[in-house]
Amino acid sequence: MRKRFYKELWSLRFAKMLQLEEQSVLDYEALLEESRRRFKAHPIIPHLEKLILDERRHARLVQELLRILERQPDTGS
């Protein structure tokens, strides 16, 4: 497979990964908000907060992978 096709393939994979990580942040934030509203000091709250931080970190890592991929030449075989 040509290098540009690999680059396109990885770009699609990373874009999907980024979309999933960002959606996870939104989902966990909604759960956190609901948990805080309904339960005040429920033991799940710190876990949700950590999950949100982790998902944001994952999103930043995928963004960095996309930047690295962008810098790669896409010519050749």
GIJOZI-V496587 format. One record per residue. RES is the residue in one letter. SS is DSSP state (helix for helix, strand for strand, loop for the rest). OMEGA is omega in whole degrees, -180 to 180 (none if undefined). Layout:
res->RES ss->SS omega->OMEGA
res->RES ss->SS omega->OMEGA
This chain:
res->M ss->loop omega->-179
res->R ss->loop omega->-176
res->K ss->helix omega->-179
res->R ss->helix omega->178
res->F ss->helix omega->175
res->Y ss->helix omega->180
res->K ss->helix omega->179
res->E ss->helix omega->179
res->L ss->helix omega->180
res->W ss->helix omega->177
res->S ss->helix omega->178
res->L ss->helix omega->179
res->R ss->helix omega->-179
res->F ss->helix omega->178
res->A ss->helix omega->178
res->K ss->helix omega->178
res->M ss->helix omega->-180
res->L ss->helix omega->179
res->Q ss->helix omega->-180
res->L ss->helix omega->179
res->E ss->helix omega->-180
res->E ss->helix omega->177
res->Q ss->helix omega->177
res->S ss->helix omega->177
res->V ss->helix omega->-180
res->L ss->helix omega->180
res->D ss->helix omega->180
res->Y ss->helix omega->177
res->E ss->helix omega->177
res->A ss->helix omega->177
res->L ss->helix omega->179
res->L ss->helix omega->180
res->E ss->helix omega->179
res->E ss->helix omega->179
res->S ss->helix omega->178
res->R ss->helix omega->-178
res->R ss->helix omega->-174
res->R ss->helix omega->-169
res->F ss->helix omega->-179
res->K ss->loop omega->-174
res->A ss->loop omega->-180
res->H ss->loop omega->-179
res->P ss->loop omega->180
res->I ss->helix omega->-174
res->I ss->helix omega->179
res->P ss->helix omega->178
res->H ss->helix omega->177
res->L ss->helix omega->178
res->E ss->helix omega->178
res->K ss->helix omega->178
res->L ss->helix omega->179
res->I ss->helix omega->178
res->L ss->helix omega->180
res->D ss->helix omega->-179
res->E ss->helix omega->176
res->R ss->helix omega->178
res->R ss->helix omega->178
res->H ss->helix omega->180
res->A ss->helix omega->178
res->R ss->helix omega->178
res->L ss->helix omega->179
res->V ss->helix omega->176
res->Q ss->helix omega->177
res->E ss->helix omega->176
res->L ss->helix omega->177
res->L ss->helix omega->178
res->R ss->helix omega->178
res->I ss->helix omega->179
res->L ss->helix omega->179
res->E ss->helix omega->-178
res->R ss->helix omega->-178
res->Q ss->loop omega->175
res->P ss->loop omega->-178
res->D ss->loop omega->178
res->T ss->loop omega->178
res->G ss->loop omega->-178
res->S ss->loop omega->none
